């Protein structure tokens, strides 16, 4: 049986509201274990895939400015 981490994470968050998503994101930054990284990657992928070119540029600017 092949398990897709991406689909597993998406299924775990189906039906949750924005407050629950925010709490999960904030908790992942407080948690020093790297187990939360795949979930954050899936969240970022969803944001990226559903963003306009201007929004993507804004995200890239944030990343570039904070990776200097």
N, CA, C and O of each residue as an XYZ file, in Angstrom:
272
protein
N       0.835     -1.173      0.000
C       0.000      0.000      0.000
C       0.886      1.246      0.000
O       1.753      1.397      0.861
N       0.668      2.125     -0.959
C       1.449      3.344     -1.069
C       0.733      4.478     -0.336
O      -0.442      4.747     -0.584
N       1.458      5.136      0.567
C       0.878      6.217      1.347
C       1.457      7.541      0.864
O       2.675      7.708      0.805
N       0.586      8.475      0.521
C       1.008      9.807      0.130
C       0.958     10.713      1.360
O      -0.110     10.964      1.919
N       2.119     11.192      1.766
C       2.171     12.091      2.920
C       1.337     13.331      2.645
O       0.606     13.804      3.515
N       1.451     13.851      1.437
C       0.710     15.050      1.051
C      -0.799     14.839      1.222
O      -1.478     15.676      1.816
N      -1.311     13.751      0.715
C      -2.743     13.471      0.820
C      -3.153     13.179      2.261
O      -4.241     13.560      2.693
N      -2.291     12.513      2.989
C      -2.567     12.216      4.403
C      -2.731     13.515      5.193
O      -3.671     13.660      5.975
N      -1.819     14.450      4.983
C      -1.876     15.728      5.697
C      -3.124     16.503      5.297
O      -3.818     17.055      6.151
N      -3.410     16.545      3.992
C      -4.618     17.245      3.523
C      -5.867     16.632      4.157
O      -6.762     17.358      4.590
N      -5.930     15.319      4.211
C      -7.096     14.644      4.795
C      -7.231     14.933      6.290
O      -8.346     15.041      6.801
N      -6.118     15.058      6.986
C      -6.158     15.361      8.425
C      -6.736     16.742      8.708
O      -7.235     16.991      9.806
N      -6.673     17.633      7.739
C      -7.141     19.000      7.950
C      -8.447     19.307      7.232
O      -8.909     20.448      7.258
N      -9.044     18.319      6.596
C     -10.333     18.555      5.936
C     -11.375     18.972      6.956
O     -11.536     18.336      7.998
N     -12.078     20.047      6.644
C     -13.167     20.493      7.502
C     -12.762     21.356      8.676
O     -13.625     21.795      9.437
N     -11.463     21.616      8.848
C     -11.049     22.460      9.969
C     -11.172     23.930      9.579
O     -11.142     24.279      8.399
N     -11.309     24.773     10.579
C     -11.433     26.202     10.283
C     -10.069     26.883     10.339
O      -9.069     26.270     10.713
N     -10.044     28.157      9.963
C      -8.777     28.886      9.884
C      -8.096     29.022     11.243
O      -6.867     29.045     11.316
N      -8.874     29.111     12.318
C      -8.271     29.192     13.655
C      -7.503     27.918     13.990
O      -6.425     27.976     14.581
N      -8.054     26.777     13.616
C      -7.389     25.497     13.878
C      -6.119     25.364     13.031
O      -5.104     24.844     13.496
N      -6.190     25.839     11.786
C      -5.006     25.798     10.922
C      -3.925     26.707     11.494
O      -2.757     26.324     11.562
N      -4.314     27.905     11.903
C      -3.358     28.859     12.495
C      -2.707     28.252     13.733
O      -1.490     28.334     13.899
N      -3.511     27.645     14.600
C      -2.977     27.039     15.820
C      -1.977     25.935     15.483
O      -0.951     25.800     16.150
N      -2.269     25.161     14.468
C      -1.371     24.087     14.061
C      -0.055     24.642     13.528
O       1.017     24.125     13.840
N      -0.144     25.697     12.722
C       1.068     26.321     12.179
C       1.910     26.897     13.314
O       3.119     26.672     13.374
N       1.271     27.636     14.204
C       2.008     28.241     15.316
C       2.618     27.191     16.226
O       3.736     27.367     16.710
N       1.907     26.110     16.463
C       2.442     25.032     17.295
C       3.651     24.381     16.635
O       4.587     23.964     17.318
N       3.632     24.296     15.318
C       4.760     23.664     14.624
C       6.036     24.473     14.765
O       7.131     23.911     14.759
N       5.904     25.805     14.894
C       7.094     26.632     15.093
C       7.613     26.539     16.525
O       8.810     26.703     16.764
N       6.733     26.281     17.463
C       7.138     26.126     18.861
C       7.756     24.751     19.093
O       8.616     24.580     19.958
N       7.304     23.773     18.306
C       7.803     22.406     18.410
C       9.137     22.324     17.682
O       9.213     22.615     16.488
N      10.164     21.937     18.379
C      11.489     21.906     17.768
C      11.770     20.616     17.008
O      12.853     20.451     16.446
N      10.817     19.714     16.986
C      11.008     18.477     16.246
C      10.670     18.715     14.776
O       9.728     19.444     14.464
N      11.422     18.114     13.891
C      11.246     18.337     12.467
C      10.079     17.562     11.866
O       9.852     17.622     10.658
N       9.347     16.846     12.688
C       8.224     16.063     12.184
C       7.130     16.945     11.569
O       6.349     16.473     10.744
N       7.071     18.217     11.963
C       6.046     19.125     11.435
C       6.415     19.709     10.079
O       5.556     20.292      9.417
N       7.645     19.575      9.651
C       8.088     20.182      8.396
C       7.303     19.712      7.174
O       6.966     20.550      6.337
N       6.993     18.436      7.021
C       6.200     18.040      5.852
C       4.828     18.720      5.806
O       4.356     19.099      4.735
N       4.200     18.870      6.961
C       2.897     19.535      6.994
C       2.983     20.985      6.565
O       2.127     21.472      5.826
N       4.016     21.679      7.028
C       4.211     23.066      6.621
C       4.489     23.153      5.128
O       4.050     24.089      4.460
N       5.215     22.180      4.612
C       5.485     22.142      3.173
C       4.210     21.955      2.369
O       4.034     22.578      1.323
N       3.326     21.102      2.852
C       2.043     20.892      2.176
C       1.212     22.169      2.223
O       0.612     22.562      1.222
N       1.178     22.819      3.390
C       0.446     24.080      3.511
C       1.002     25.124      2.547
O       0.243     25.812      1.865
N       2.336     25.238      2.494
C       2.945     26.212      1.594
C       2.611     25.880      0.143
O       2.337     26.776     -0.656
N       2.633     24.608     -0.190
C       2.296     24.189     -1.555
C       0.876     24.584     -1.938
O       0.633     25.015     -3.065
N      -0.052     24.441     -1.016
C      -1.442     24.827     -1.273
C      -1.527     26.333     -1.500
O      -2.197     26.793     -2.424
N      -0.842     27.095     -0.650
C      -0.838     28.550     -0.804
C      -0.234     28.929     -2.146
O      -0.790     29.756     -2.869
N       0.903     28.329     -2.482
C       1.609     28.652     -3.717
C       0.743     28.349     -4.937
O       0.610     29.182     -5.834
N       0.160     27.159     -4.965
C      -0.645     26.740     -6.113
C      -1.895     27.591     -6.306
O      -2.442     27.646     -7.407
N      -2.345     28.246     -5.260
C      -3.581     29.013     -5.330
C      -3.346     30.518     -5.212
O      -4.266     31.273     -4.895
N      -2.120     30.946     -5.466
C      -1.767     32.359     -5.386
C      -1.610     32.950     -6.782
O      -1.227     32.268     -7.732
N      -1.915     34.226     -6.872
C      -1.700     34.954     -8.126
C      -0.201     35.209     -8.289
O       0.582     34.975     -7.368
N       0.183     35.684     -9.454
C       1.596     36.006     -9.670
C       2.067     37.085     -8.702
O       3.195     37.024     -8.214
N       1.219     38.069     -8.419
C       1.590     39.118     -7.466
C       1.774     38.556     -6.055
O       2.703     38.940     -5.345
N       0.895     37.656     -5.658
C       1.007     37.041     -4.336
C       2.270     36.184     -4.246
O       2.949     36.184     -3.218
N       2.586     35.454     -5.319
C       3.807     34.650     -5.342
C       5.032     35.548     -5.233
O       5.979     35.220     -4.518
N       5.022     36.666     -5.931
C       6.132     37.623     -5.856
C       6.290     38.119     -4.424
O       7.410     38.238     -3.926
N       5.166     38.410     -3.760
C       5.205     38.873     -2.376
C       5.804     37.797     -1.460
O       6.636     38.103     -0.607
N       5.389     36.564     -1.634
C       5.943     35.461     -0.840
C       7.444     35.317     -1.071
O       8.212     35.129     -0.128
N       7.850     35.405     -2.335
C       9.273     35.292     -2.652
C      10.075     36.443     -2.058
O      11.198     36.247     -1.595
N       9.500     37.642     -2.070
C      10.170     38.787     -1.457
C      10.353     38.576      0.059
O      11.409     38.878      0.615
N       9.307     38.054      0.709
C       9.409     37.767      2.145
C      10.526     36.759      2.398
O      11.353     36.954      3.290
N      10.550     35.698      1.625
C      11.586     34.671      1.797
C      12.975     35.244      1.534
O      13.899     35.039      2.320
N      13.113     35.961      0.424
C      14.421     36.520      0.090
C      14.913     37.463      1.176
O      16.076     37.393      1.574
N      14.045     38.342      1.662
C      14.438     39.311      2.683
C      14.804     38.659      4.011
O      15.606     39.202      4.770
N      14.230     37.519      4.288
C      14.500     36.853      5.572
C      15.574     35.788      5.486
O      15.939     35.191      6.498
N      16.079     35.545      4.299
C      17.148     34.564      4.137
C      18.490     35.240      3.890
O      19.467     34.569      3.557
N      18.549     36.542      4.045
C      19.807     37.275      3.836
C      20.699     37.131      5.040
O      21.803     37.675      5.058
